[in-house]
């Protein structure tokens, strides 16, 4: 379980996240994280938060965002907000680390999703893009469908596919949440 001050790292995508405020701190209103992305680092996939907004405030470096069909490059002091239901992805657009504060409203299961995906990457259970195998991903995506989805195919089609893939993934022993296998992968308190 994530607590304020915990830091998690995704060695595949080059992201390091420190939780500044958790859903417990905000009564579910928001999750606030400081994110550092290494040069050539990226979020694992373009995605949509169907019921959440996501605000990016850059403190250092250069952050590239694709929001819908619009590409933005944010420098220190610049802010962008992604409205619910809008496809987006981000990556480090510079040769130095990019550091930004991200605020997701409402919190929903955002912390749990990050904890799971980062722990899988840390334990070597994702591909080079930071995604787990399709059956494990189906179990996770089905459990977090209100928090995050792919931009396409349509949500009804994704849900139908997850209705088939998630039970198979569970039969293979996959769970919707994953904790690191080793002590070294546990969240660090800053």
Secondary structure, DSSP 8 states (H G I E B T S, - for coil): ---TTEEEEETTTTEEEEEEE-TTTTTTSEEEEEEEE-TT-B-SS-BB-TT-EEEEEEEES-EEEEETTEEEEE-TT-EEEE-TT--EEEEE-SSS-EEEEEEEES-TTHHHHHHHHHHHHHTT-S-TTS---HHHHHHHHHHTTTT-B-SSS-HHHHHHHHHHHHHHHHHTT--S----SSGGGS-EE-
